[in-house]
């Protein structure tokens, strides 16, 4: 929809501006602009849907396949010790964008919960989004 910022990113051709790491036939992966940790990626269905069960089989398979690719890419490039995956559905379920489903993929390292203090609901991230984007983006060939 026009009001959904995720839909605007999906329709845009400005992947670098929006930190889009990869696009597939039914999904795309983008760096979170307000990351919980370095390398926090959101994997998003291209179609505006609010819940997992509203995806058709092709969309669901594509979303999960891209999520696996993002995990592998994060492991190769950033070498985290663990990973958190999360889907918050609906306002009450904690979704920041309740109208457009997305999967959070958050790399984790030993001690990162206390790595930097969280002040005023903002966590200081040790690496810029531009730097993380350059490290994680896929080449056009694959």
Secondary structure, DSSP 8 states (H G I E B T S, - for coil): -TT-HHHHHHH-S-TTTTTEEEE-SSEEEEE-TT-SSTT-EEEEESS--SSGGGS-HHHHHHHHHHHHHHHHHHHHHH--SEEEEE---STTTT-TTTTS-EEEEEEE-TTGGGTS-EETTEE--SS-HHHHHHHH---TT-
